[in-house]
Amino acid sequence: MIADDGTLYVDHSTLAAVTTCDTQGFLRYALGYTASEERAALLAGTALHRAVAAWFRRGHVGQARQVFEVAYREWAEANVPTDDRLSWRNTSLVVDRWLETHPAASLPWTTLPEYIEAGFAYPLTDDIVYTGRIDDLVAYAPPSQPELEWCVVDTKSTSRLSAPWRAQWIMDAQITGYVWAAQQLARAAGVERPVSAGFINAVEFARLPSDPTKICRGGTWGEGHGVPYAECARYHARYEILGPYYRTPEQIEEWRVDAIRWAKEYRRLAAVARDFGATALPTIPMRGKWTKACRFCEFNSENAKFCAAGRPTAMLGTALVREPWDPLAHAGVVLSRTI
Protein backbone atom coordinates (compact mmCIF):
# COMPACT_ATOMS: atom_id res chain seq x y z
CA MET A 1 0.00 0.00 0.00
CA ILE A 2 1.34 3.40 -0.99
CA ALA A 3 -0.14 6.42 0.82
CA ASP A 4 -0.80 9.78 -0.84
CA ASP A 5 2.46 11.15 0.58
CA GLY A 6 4.43 8.31 -1.03
CA THR A 7 4.98 6.31 2.16
CA LEU A 8 5.03 2.58 1.49
CA TYR A 9 3.33 0.30 4.03
CA VAL A 10 4.27 -3.36 3.88
CA ASP A 11 3.77 -6.39 6.09
CA HIS A 12 5.42 -9.79 6.26
CA SER A 13 2.94 -11.39 3.85
CA THR A 14 3.73 -8.85 1.17
CA LEU A 15 7.50 -9.12 1.56
CA ALA A 16 7.39 -12.93 1.68
CA ALA A 17 5.40 -13.08 -1.56
CA VAL A 18 7.82 -10.76 -3.36
CA THR A 19 10.83 -12.81 -2.22
CA THR A 20 9.12 -16.02 -3.31
CA CYS A 21 8.07 -14.97 -6.81
CA ASP A 22 7.55 -11.63 -8.56
CA THR A 23 4.32 -12.89 -10.12
CA GLN A 24 2.94 -14.01 -6.77
CA GLY A 25 3.70 -10.62 -5.22
CA PHE A 26 2.32 -8.79 -8.23
CA LEU A 27 -0.92 -10.77 -8.42
CA ARG A 28 -1.74 -10.97 -4.71
CA TYR A 29 -0.50 -7.68 -3.32
CA ALA A 30 -0.15 -5.25 -6.24
CA LEU A 31 -3.26 -6.30 -8.20
CA GLY A 32 -5.18 -7.78 -5.25
CA TYR A 33 -6.20 -11.23 -6.56
CA THR A 34 -6.36 -14.51 -4.68
CA ALA A 35 -7.52 -18.09 -5.33
CA SER A 36 -10.79 -19.29 -3.82
CA GLU A 37 -9.06 -22.09 -1.88
CA GLU A 38 -6.65 -19.60 -0.36
CA ARG A 39 -9.58 -17.47 0.75
CA ALA A 40 -10.98 -20.36 2.82
CA ALA A 41 -7.61 -20.93 4.48
CA LEU A 42 -7.23 -17.20 5.17
CA LEU A 43 -10.71 -16.84 6.68
CA ALA A 44 -10.36 -19.99 8.80
CA GLY A 45 -6.97 -18.79 10.03
CA THR A 46 -8.32 -15.33 10.82
CA ALA A 47 -11.24 -16.82 12.76
CA LEU A 48 -8.79 -19.02 14.69
CA HIS A 49 -6.69 -15.95 15.59
CA ARG A 50 -9.76 -14.14 16.89
CA ALA A 51 -10.87 -17.12 18.98
CA VAL A 52 -7.40 -17.58 20.49
CA ALA A 53 -7.22 -13.85 21.27
CA ALA A 54 -10.61 -14.01 23.00
CA TRP A 55 -9.38 -17.00 25.00
CA PHE A 56 -6.17 -15.25 26.05
CA ARG A 57 -8.14 -12.15 27.08
CA ARG A 58 -10.87 -13.80 29.13
CA GLY A 59 -10.16 -17.51 29.49
CA HIS A 60 -13.81 -18.29 28.73
CA VAL A 61 -14.29 -21.26 26.38
CA GLY A 62 -17.86 -20.36 25.45
CA GLN A 63 -16.97 -16.82 24.43
CA ALA A 64 -14.00 -17.97 22.37
CA ARG A 65 -16.15 -20.57 20.60
CA GLN A 66 -18.71 -17.92 19.79
CA VAL A 67 -16.04 -15.64 18.35
CA PHE A 68 -14.89 -18.42 16.02
CA GLU A 69 -18.47 -19.19 14.99
CA VAL A 70 -19.36 -15.58 14.21
CA ALA A 71 -16.16 -15.11 12.20
CA TYR A 72 -16.36 -18.27 10.09
CA ARG A 73 -19.49 -20.44 10.26
CA GLU A 74 -21.84 -18.63 7.85
CA TRP A 75 -19.20 -18.18 5.16
CA ALA A 76 -17.85 -21.73 5.52
CA GLU A 77 -21.27 -23.39 5.36
CA ALA A 78 -22.04 -21.45 2.18
CA ASN A 79 -18.66 -21.90 0.44
CA VAL A 80 -16.74 -24.92 1.77
CA PRO A 81 -17.75 -28.56 1.06
CA THR A 82 -18.81 -30.46 4.18
CA ASP A 83 -16.11 -33.08 3.65
CA ASP A 84 -13.30 -30.51 3.32
CA ARG A 85 -10.71 -30.04 6.05
CA LEU A 86 -11.75 -26.38 6.26
CA SER A 87 -15.45 -27.13 6.64
CA TRP A 88 -17.27 -25.54 9.55
CA ARG A 89 -17.74 -28.82 11.42
CA ASN A 90 -14.15 -29.95 11.05
CA THR A 91 -12.52 -26.65 11.99
CA SER A 92 -14.90 -26.05 14.90
CA LEU A 93 -14.05 -29.46 16.39
CA VAL A 94 -10.33 -28.63 16.18
CA VAL A 95 -10.77 -25.21 17.75
CA ASP A 96 -13.04 -26.59 20.51
CA ARG A 97 -10.42 -29.18 21.42
CA TRP A 98 -7.62 -26.60 21.43
CA LEU A 99 -9.60 -24.37 23.78
CA GLU A 100 -10.37 -27.27 26.12
CA THR A 101 -6.73 -28.28 26.41
CA HIS A 102 -5.03 -24.88 26.82
CA PRO A 103 -5.92 -23.34 30.17
CA ALA A 104 -3.66 -20.44 31.13
CA ALA A 105 -1.84 -22.55 33.73
CA SER A 106 -0.72 -25.02 31.03
CA LEU A 107 1.07 -22.42 28.92
CA PRO A 108 4.83 -21.82 29.23
CA TRP A 109 4.31 -18.06 29.46
CA THR A 110 2.19 -15.42 31.14
CA THR A 111 -0.05 -13.50 28.77
CA LEU A 112 0.12 -9.69 28.84
CA PRO A 113 -3.56 -8.75 28.22
CA GLU A 114 -2.77 -5.21 27.09
CA TYR A 115 -0.65 -6.57 24.23
CA ILE A 116 -3.02 -9.18 22.77
CA GLU A 117 -3.43 -8.59 19.03
CA ALA A 118 -1.08 -5.61 19.22
CA GLY A 119 -1.17 -3.84 15.88
CA PHE A 120 1.96 -1.92 14.93
CA ALA A 121 3.45 0.23 12.19
CA TYR A 122 7.10 1.23 12.64
CA PRO A 123 9.36 2.93 10.07
CA LEU A 124 12.20 1.02 8.46
CA THR A 125 13.22 4.16 6.54
CA ASP A 126 11.78 7.63 6.05
CA ASP A 127 9.31 6.32 3.47
CA ILE A 128 8.94 2.59 4.26
CA VAL A 129 6.82 1.41 7.22
CA TYR A 130 6.61 -2.20 8.42
CA THR A 131 3.18 -3.14 9.71
CA GLY A 132 1.62 -6.17 11.36
CA ARG A 133 -0.25 -7.52 14.31
CA ILE A 134 1.43 -9.46 17.11
CA ASP A 135 -1.00 -12.15 18.24
CA ASP A 136 0.29 -12.08 21.80
CA LEU A 137 3.19 -10.52 23.65
CA VAL A 138 4.01 -12.60 26.70
CA ALA A 139 6.30 -12.71 29.72
CA TYR A 140 8.53 -15.77 29.69
CA ALA A 141 11.08 -17.03 32.20
CA PRO A 142 13.84 -18.99 30.43
CA PRO A 143 14.99 -22.00 32.50
CA SER A 144 18.59 -20.76 32.55
CA GLN A 145 17.82 -17.11 33.36
CA PRO A 146 16.28 -15.57 36.49
CA GLU A 147 14.94 -12.51 34.64
CA LEU A 148 11.63 -12.41 32.80
CA GLU A 149 11.79 -11.52 29.13
CA TRP A 150 9.14 -10.65 26.59
CA CYS A 151 8.44 -13.00 23.68
CA VAL A 152 6.09 -12.78 20.72
CA VAL A 153 3.55 -15.55 20.14
CA ASP A 154 2.21 -16.17 16.65
CA THR A 155 -0.73 -18.52 16.07
CA LYS A 156 -0.40 -20.52 12.85
CA SER A 157 -2.78 -22.99 11.22
CA THR A 158 -1.60 -25.62 8.78
CA SER A 159 -2.93 -28.61 6.90
CA ARG A 160 -0.30 -30.84 8.50
CA LEU A 161 2.10 -30.54 11.41
CA SER A 162 5.00 -32.13 9.56
CA ALA A 163 8.70 -32.06 10.38
CA PRO A 164 9.50 -29.66 7.47
CA TRP A 165 6.67 -27.36 8.57
CA ARG A 166 8.08 -27.25 12.11
CA ALA A 167 11.65 -26.72 10.90
CA GLN A 168 10.80 -23.59 8.89
CA TRP A 169 10.44 -21.47 12.05
CA ILE A 170 14.07 -21.86 13.10
CA MET A 171 15.14 -19.12 10.65
CA ASP A 172 11.74 -17.63 9.83
CA ALA A 173 11.77 -13.93 8.86
CA GLN A 174 8.35 -13.20 10.35
CA ILE A 175 9.48 -14.15 13.84
CA THR A 176 12.53 -11.93 13.38
CA GLY A 177 10.42 -9.04 12.12
CA TYR A 178 7.94 -9.35 14.96
CA VAL A 179 10.72 -9.49 17.55
CA TRP A 180 12.06 -6.25 16.00
CA ALA A 181 8.57 -4.71 16.16
CA ALA A 182 8.11 -5.85 19.77
CA GLN A 183 11.39 -4.16 20.64
CA GLN A 184 10.06 -0.91 19.16
CA LEU A 185 6.79 -1.37 21.05
CA ALA A 186 8.56 -1.95 24.37
CA ARG A 187 10.78 1.07 23.81
CA ALA A 188 7.76 3.26 23.02
CA ALA A 189 6.00 2.02 26.17
CA GLY A 190 9.08 2.71 28.32
CA VAL A 191 9.38 -0.96 29.26
CA GLU A 192 12.88 -2.23 29.95
CA ARG A 193 12.56 -5.90 29.14
CA PRO A 194 14.66 -7.97 26.74
CA VAL A 195 12.73 -9.06 23.64
CA SER A 196 14.60 -11.59 21.58
CA ALA A 197 12.44 -14.66 20.90
CA GLY A 198 9.16 -15.95 19.58
CA PHE A 199 6.84 -18.93 19.98
CA ILE A 200 4.59 -20.56 17.39
CA ASN A 201 1.16 -21.68 18.60
CA ALA A 202 0.59 -24.31 15.90
CA VAL A 203 -2.88 -25.72 15.12
CA GLU A 204 -3.46 -28.41 12.52
CA PHE A 205 -6.57 -28.02 10.37
CA ALA A 206 -6.42 -31.53 8.97
CA ARG A 207 -9.53 -33.53 8.12
CA LEU A 208 -10.45 -35.44 11.26
CA PRO A 209 -11.59 -39.10 11.06
CA SER A 210 -15.39 -39.14 11.02
CA ASP A 211 -16.53 -42.59 9.86
CA PRO A 212 -19.69 -43.45 11.86
CA THR A 213 -19.19 -47.21 11.38
CA LYS A 214 -15.45 -47.70 11.83
CA ILE A 215 -14.28 -48.21 15.41
CA CYS A 216 -11.32 -46.17 16.63
CA ARG A 217 -8.60 -48.60 17.67
CA GLY A 218 -5.55 -46.36 17.44
CA GLY A 219 -2.78 -46.42 14.83
CA THR A 220 -2.47 -43.48 12.43
CA TRP A 221 -4.81 -41.32 14.49
CA GLY A 222 -3.15 -41.99 17.86
CA GLU A 223 -4.65 -43.78 20.83
CA GLY A 224 -7.75 -45.91 20.37
CA HIS A 225 -11.01 -44.80 21.97
CA GLY A 226 -13.12 -47.90 21.31
CA VAL A 227 -16.00 -45.93 19.76
CA PRO A 228 -16.92 -44.95 16.16
CA TYR A 229 -14.66 -42.22 14.77
CA ALA A 230 -17.68 -39.94 14.42
CA GLU A 231 -17.89 -39.87 18.23
CA CYS A 232 -14.22 -39.27 19.04
CA ALA A 233 -13.15 -37.09 16.10
CA ARG A 234 -12.36 -34.07 18.30
CA TYR A 235 -9.84 -36.07 20.33
CA HIS A 236 -7.72 -36.58 17.22
CA ALA A 237 -7.08 -32.86 16.75
CA ARG A 238 -3.38 -31.97 16.75
CA TYR A 239 -1.61 -28.84 17.98
CA GLU A 240 1.77 -27.89 19.43
CA ILE A 241 3.59 -24.96 20.98
CA LEU A 242 6.94 -24.56 19.23
CA GLY A 243 9.89 -22.52 20.45
CA PRO A 244 11.17 -20.31 21.84
CA TYR A 245 13.14 -19.30 18.76
CA TYR A 246 15.81 -16.73 19.63
CA ARG A 247 17.13 -13.97 17.42
CA THR A 248 20.49 -12.24 17.91
CA PRO A 249 20.98 -8.50 17.35
CA GLU A 250 22.97 -9.35 14.21
CA GLN A 251 20.11 -11.45 12.82
CA ILE A 252 17.61 -8.68 13.54
CA GLU A 253 19.75 -6.07 11.75
CA GLU A 254 20.19 -8.43 8.81
CA TRP A 255 16.40 -8.82 8.67
CA ARG A 256 15.96 -5.03 8.65
CA VAL A 257 18.34 -4.59 5.71
CA ASP A 258 16.62 -7.40 3.78
CA ALA A 259 13.14 -6.04 4.55
CA ILE A 260 14.08 -2.65 3.11
CA ARG A 261 15.48 -4.29 -0.01
CA TRP A 262 12.33 -6.36 -0.64
CA ALA A 263 10.05 -3.42 0.18
CA LYS A 264 11.77 -1.41 -2.57
CA GLU A 265 11.19 -4.30 -4.97
CA TYR A 266 7.51 -4.32 -4.02
CA ARG A 267 7.30 -0.57 -4.60
CA ARG A 268 8.50 -1.20 -8.16
CA LEU A 269 5.83 -3.89 -8.71
CA ALA A 270 3.12 -1.65 -7.22
CA ALA A 271 4.11 1.14 -9.61
CA VAL A 272 3.83 -1.24 -12.58
CA ALA A 273 0.37 -2.35 -11.37
CA ARG A 274 -0.71 1.28 -11.02
CA ASP A 275 0.48 2.28 -14.47
CA PHE A 276 -0.30 -0.82 -16.53
CA GLY A 277 -2.56 -3.09 -14.47
CA ALA A 278 -2.91 -6.76 -15.43
CA THR A 279 -1.67 -6.06 -18.96
CA ALA A 280 1.85 -6.05 -17.51
CA LEU A 281 1.64 -9.70 -16.40
CA PRO A 282 3.65 -11.07 -19.37
CA THR A 283 6.58 -8.85 -18.33
CA ILE A 284 6.65 -10.01 -14.68
CA PRO A 285 9.17 -12.79 -13.97
CA MET A 286 7.99 -16.13 -12.56
CA ARG A 287 10.76 -16.85 -10.07
CA GLY A 288 8.80 -19.72 -8.53
CA LYS A 289 9.63 -21.89 -11.53
CA TRP A 290 13.28 -21.67 -10.54
CA THR A 291 12.85 -22.07 -6.78
CA LYS A 292 10.15 -24.79 -6.95
CA ALA A 293 7.80 -22.47 -5.06
CA CYS A 294 5.02 -23.10 -7.61
CA ARG A 295 4.05 -26.32 -5.83
CA PHE A 296 2.95 -24.30 -2.79
CA CYS A 297 1.52 -21.27 -4.63
CA GLU A 298 -2.17 -20.41 -4.50
CA PHE A 299 -2.04 -19.42 -8.18
CA ASN A 300 -1.00 -22.96 -9.09
CA SER A 301 -3.67 -24.65 -6.95
CA GLU A 302 -5.80 -27.48 -8.31
CA ASN A 303 -8.67 -25.18 -9.25
CA ALA A 304 -6.71 -22.07 -10.30
CA LYS A 305 -3.75 -23.21 -12.46
CA PHE A 306 -3.40 -19.58 -13.48
CA CYS A 307 0.29 -19.48 -14.27
CA ALA A 308 0.24 -22.91 -15.91
CA ALA A 309 -2.46 -21.60 -18.26
CA GLY A 310 -0.16 -18.78 -19.36
CA ARG A 311 -1.42 -16.11 -16.92
CA PRO A 312 -4.46 -15.17 -19.08
CA THR A 313 -6.19 -11.99 -17.95
CA ALA A 314 -9.52 -13.61 -18.85
CA MET A 315 -9.16 -15.81 -15.74
CA LEU A 316 -9.01 -12.78 -13.46
CA GLY A 317 -12.36 -12.58 -11.73
CA THR A 318 -13.21 -16.23 -12.52
CA ALA A 319 -10.54 -18.70 -11.38
CA LEU A 320 -9.13 -15.88 -9.25
CA VAL A 321 -11.20 -13.55 -7.08
CA ARG A 322 -10.36 -9.92 -6.35
CA GLU A 323 -9.69 -9.28 -2.69
CA PRO A 324 -7.30 -6.31 -2.25
CA TRP A 325 -4.86 -6.57 0.63
CA ASP A 326 -4.60 -3.64 3.04
CA PRO A 327 -1.71 -4.20 5.48
CA LEU A 328 -2.87 -1.42 7.80
CA ALA A 329 -6.42 -2.77 8.02
CA HIS A 330 -5.06 -6.27 8.63
CA ALA A 331 -2.92 -4.92 11.45
CA GLY A 332 -5.80 -2.90 12.86
CA VAL A 333 -3.79 0.31 12.60
CA VAL A 334 -5.29 3.71 11.80
CA LEU A 335 -3.15 5.60 9.26
CA SER A 336 -3.01 8.84 11.25
CA ARG A 337 -1.52 7.00 14.21
CA THR A 338 1.06 4.88 12.48
CA ILE A 339 4.27 6.69 13.34
HUFENHU-V257581 format. One record per residue. RES is the residue in one small letter. SS is DSSP state (H for helix, E for strand, L for the rest). PHI is phi in whole degrees, 0 to 359 (none if undefined). D_FIRST is the distance of its C-alpha to the first C-alpha in Angstrom with 1 decimal. Layout:
res = {RES | RES}
ss = {SS | SS}
phi = {PHI | PHI}
d_first = {D_FIRST | D_FIRST}
This chain:
res = {m | i | a | d | d | g | t | l | y | v | d | h | s | t | l | a | a | v | t | t | c | d | t | q | g | f | l | r | y | a | l | g | y | t | a | s | e | e | r | a | a | l | l | a | g | t | a | l | h | r | a | v | a | a | w | f | r | r | g | h | v | g | q | a | r | q | v | f | e | v | a | y | r | e | w | a | e | a | n | v | p | t | d | d | r | l | s | w | r | n | t | s | l | v | v | d | r | w | l | e | t | h | p | a | a | s | l | p | w | t | t | l | p | e | y | i | e | a | g | f | a | y | p | l | t | d | d | i | v | y | t | g | r | i | d | d | l | v | a | y | a | p | p | s | q | p | e | l | e | w | c | v | v | d | t | k | s | t | s | r | l | s | a | p | w | r | a | q | w | i | m | d | a | q | i | t | g | y | v | w | a | a | q | q | l | a | r | a | a | g | v | e | r | p | v | s | a | g | f | i | n | a | v | e | f | a | r | l | p | s | d | p | t | k | i | c | r | g | g | t | w | g | e | g | h | g | v | p | y | a | e | c | a | r | y | h | a | r | y | e | i | l | g | p | y | y | r | t | p | e | q | i | e | e | w | r | v | d | a | i | r | w | a | k | e | y | r | r | l | a | a | v | a | r | d | f | g | a | t | a | l | p | t | i | p | m | r | g | k | w | t | k | a | c | r | f | c | e | f | n | s | e | n | a | k | f | c | a | a | g | r | p | t | a | m | l | g | t | a | l | v | r | e | p | w | d | p | l | a | h | a | g | v | v | l | s | r | t | i}
ss = {L | E | L | L | L | L | L | E | E | E | L | H | H | H | H | H | H | H | H | H | L | H | H | H | H | H | H | H | H | H | H | L | E | E | E | H | H | H | H | H | H | H | H | H | H | H | H | H | H | H | H | H | H | H | H | H | H | H | L | L | H | H | H | H | H | H | H | H | H | H | H | H | H | H | H | H | H | H | H | L | L | L | L | L | L | L | L | H | H | H | H | H | H | H | H | H | H | H | H | H | L | L | L | H | H | H | L | L | L | E | E | L | H | H | H | L | L | E | E | E | E | E | E | E | E | L | L | E | E | E | E | E | E | E | L | E | E | E | E | E | L | L | L | L | L | L | L | L | E | E | E | E | E | E | E | E | E | E | L | L | L | L | H | H | H | H | H | H | H | H | L | L | H | H | H | H | H | H | H | H | H | H | H | H | H | H | H | H | H | L | L | L | L | L | E | E | E | E | E | E | E | E | E | E | L | L | L | L | L | L | L | L | L | L | E | L | L | L | L | L | L | L | L | L | L | L | L | E | H | H | H | H | H | H | H | H | L | L | E | E | E | E | E | E | E | E | L | L | H | H | H | H | H | H | H | H | H | H | H | H | H | H | H | H | H | H | H | H | H | H | H | H | H | H | H | H | H | H | H | H | H | H | H | L | L | L | L | H | H | H | H | L | H | H | H | H | L | H | H | H | L | L | L | L | L | L | L | L | L | L | L | L | H | H | H | E | L | L | L | E | E | E | L | L | L | L | H | H | H | H | H | L | L | L | H | H | H | L | L}
phi = {none | 245 | 285 | 300 | 274 | 91 | 290 | 262 | 249 | 228 | 236 | 298 | 302 | 295 | 296 | 296 | 295 | 295 | 291 | 285 | 196 | 303 | 294 | 298 | 295 | 292 | 294 | 284 | 253 | 271 | 268 | 87 | 253 | 215 | 272 | 299 | 296 | 294 | 297 | 297 | 296 | 295 | 292 | 295 | 294 | 296 | 297 | 299 | 303 | 293 | 294 | 295 | 297 | 297 | 293 | 295 | 287 | 239 | 67 | 247 | 300 | 300 | 295 | 295 | 299 | 296 | 299 | 296 | 297 | 298 | 283 | 226 | 302 | 301 | 294 | 295 | 294 | 271 | 234 | 245 | 303 | 294 | 263 | 277 | 296 | 261 | 295 | 301 | 299 | 295 | 293 | 292 | 295 | 297 | 294 | 303 | 294 | 299 | 298 | 294 | 254 | 232 | 296 | 306 | 293 | 273 | 276 | 280 | 222 | 248 | 291 | 258 | 306 | 288 | 241 | 280 | 51 | 278 | 286 | 215 | 206 | 237 | 286 | 271 | 217 | 297 | 231 | 230 | 240 | 266 | 240 | 171 | 222 | 280 | 302 | 202 | 251 | 232 | 263 | 227 | 251 | 301 | 304 | 265 | 231 | 281 | 267 | 293 | 231 | 268 | 226 | 269 | 238 | 238 | 276 | 230 | 254 | 210 | 283 | 201 | 277 | 266 | 299 | 298 | 296 | 295 | 293 | 296 | 281 | 300 | 242 | 300 | 287 | 293 | 301 | 299 | 296 | 286 | 296 | 301 | 297 | 295 | 296 | 295 | 297 | 297 | 297 | 294 | 274 | 72 | 262 | 261 | 228 | 293 | 230 | 212 | 208 | 218 | 247 | 246 | 268 | 264 | 232 | 267 | 264 | 266 | 288 | 282 | 294 | 218 | 297 | 282 | 251 | 277 | 274 | 284 | 237 | 95 | 93 | 305 | 265 | 92 | 296 | 275 | 249 | 73 | 228 | 301 | 302 | 299 | 270 | 242 | 308 | 302 | 282 | 258 | 294 | 237 | 198 | 209 | 255 | 252 | 115 | 282 | 253 | 270 | 232 | 276 | 303 | 294 | 294 | 293 | 293 | 298 | 300 | 299 | 297 | 295 | 299 | 296 | 300 | 286 | 295 | 295 | 294 | 293 | 302 | 296 | 295 | 296 | 293 | 297 | 298 | 294 | 275 | 236 | 63 | 292 | 296 | 276 | 308 | 298 | 267 | 270 | 300 | 248 | 295 | 301 | 295 | 272 | 260 | 65 | 284 | 300 | 293 | 253 | 275 | 299 | 278 | 240 | 291 | 301 | 270 | 276 | 50 | 292 | 292 | 297 | 276 | 96 | 56 | 287 | 295 | 295 | 276 | 288 | 96 | 243 | 294 | 247 | 249 | 272 | 212 | 305 | 259 | 243 | 298 | 290 | 295 | 297 | 279 | 73 | 251 | 274 | 307 | 291 | 244 | 287 | 236}
d_first = {0.0 | 3.8 | 6.5 | 9.8 | 11.4 | 9.5 | 8.3 | 5.8 | 5.2 | 6.7 | 9.6 | 12.8 | 12.4 | 9.7 | 11.9 | 15.0 | 14.2 | 13.7 | 16.9 | 18.7 | 18.3 | 16.3 | 17.0 | 15.8 | 12.4 | 12.3 | 13.7 | 12.1 | 8.4 | 8.2 | 10.8 | 10.7 | 14.4 | 16.5 | 20.3 | 22.4 | 23.9 | 20.7 | 19.9 | 23.3 | 22.7 | 19.4 | 21.0 | 24.2 | 22.4 | 20.5 | 23.9 | 25.6 | 23.3 | 24.1 | 27.8 | 28.0 | 26.4 | 28.9 | 31.7 | 30.8 | 30.8 | 34.0 | 35.8 | 36.7 | 36.8 | 37.2 | 34.2 | 31.9 | 33.3 | 32.6 | 29.0 | 28.6 | 30.6 | 28.6 | 25.3 | 26.5 | 30.0 | 29.8 | 26.9 | 28.7 | 32.1 | 30.8 | 28.8 | 30.1 | 33.6 | 36.0 | 37.0 | 33.5 | 32.5 | 29.5 | 31.9 | 32.3 | 35.7 | 34.9 | 31.8 | 33.5 | 36.5 | 34.5 | 32.7 | 36.0 | 37.7 | 35.0 | 35.4 | 39.2 | 39.3 | 36.9 | 38.6 | 37.4 | 40.6 | 39.9 | 36.6 | 36.8 | 34.8 | 34.8 | 31.8 | 30.4 | 29.8 | 27.7 | 25.1 | 24.7 | 21.2 | 20.1 | 16.4 | 15.2 | 12.7 | 14.5 | 14.1 | 14.9 | 15.3 | 15.3 | 11.8 | 10.2 | 10.0 | 10.9 | 10.7 | 13.0 | 16.2 | 19.6 | 21.9 | 24.9 | 26.1 | 29.8 | 32.9 | 34.7 | 38.1 | 38.4 | 42.0 | 42.8 | 41.5 | 42.9 | 39.7 | 36.9 | 33.5 | 30.1 | 28.3 | 25.1 | 25.7 | 23.3 | 24.5 | 24.2 | 25.7 | 27.1 | 29.6 | 32.0 | 32.7 | 33.9 | 34.8 | 32.0 | 29.4 | 30.9 | 31.1 | 27.4 | 26.7 | 29.1 | 26.6 | 23.3 | 20.3 | 18.7 | 21.9 | 21.9 | 18.4 | 19.3 | 22.6 | 21.0 | 18.9 | 22.2 | 23.9 | 21.7 | 22.2 | 25.9 | 26.2 | 24.5 | 26.9 | 29.9 | 30.7 | 32.7 | 32.3 | 31.5 | 28.3 | 28.5 | 28.4 | 26.9 | 28.4 | 27.3 | 28.6 | 29.1 | 30.0 | 31.2 | 30.6 | 33.4 | 35.8 | 38.6 | 42.3 | 43.5 | 46.7 | 49.2 | 52.2 | 51.5 | 52.6 | 50.4 | 52.4 | 49.8 | 48.8 | 45.3 | 44.1 | 45.7 | 48.7 | 50.8 | 51.1 | 54.0 | 52.5 | 50.7 | 47.1 | 46.0 | 47.3 | 45.9 | 42.5 | 40.6 | 42.6 | 41.2 | 37.5 | 36.2 | 34.0 | 34.0 | 32.8 | 32.0 | 32.0 | 31.8 | 29.9 | 30.3 | 28.1 | 29.8 | 28.5 | 28.6 | 26.5 | 23.8 | 23.8 | 23.6 | 20.5 | 18.8 | 19.7 | 18.6 | 15.2 | 14.7 | 16.1 | 13.9 | 10.6 | 12.1 | 13.0 | 9.6 | 8.6 | 11.8 | 11.2 | 8.0 | 10.5 | 13.2 | 11.6 | 11.1 | 14.7 | 16.6 | 15.0 | 17.1 | 20.0 | 18.6 | 19.1 | 22.6 | 21.4 | 19.0 | 21.0 | 22.0 | 22.4 | 23.2 | 26.6 | 27.5 | 26.4 | 27.7 | 24.3 | 24.8 | 27.3 | 24.6 | 21.8 | 21.0 | 21.2 | 24.7 | 25.9 | 29.3 | 28.2 | 25.3 | 26.6 | 24.0 | 24.1 | 27.9 | 28.4 | 27.0 | 23.4 | 24.8 | 22.5 | 25.1 | 24.1 | 20.6 | 21.2 | 24.4 | 24.3 | 20.5 | 19.0 | 15.7 | 13.7 | 9.9 | 8.2 | 6.6 | 7.1 | 8.4 | 10.6 | 11.8 | 12.8 | 14.4 | 13.2 | 13.4 | 11.3 | 14.6 | 15.9 | 13.4 | 15.5}
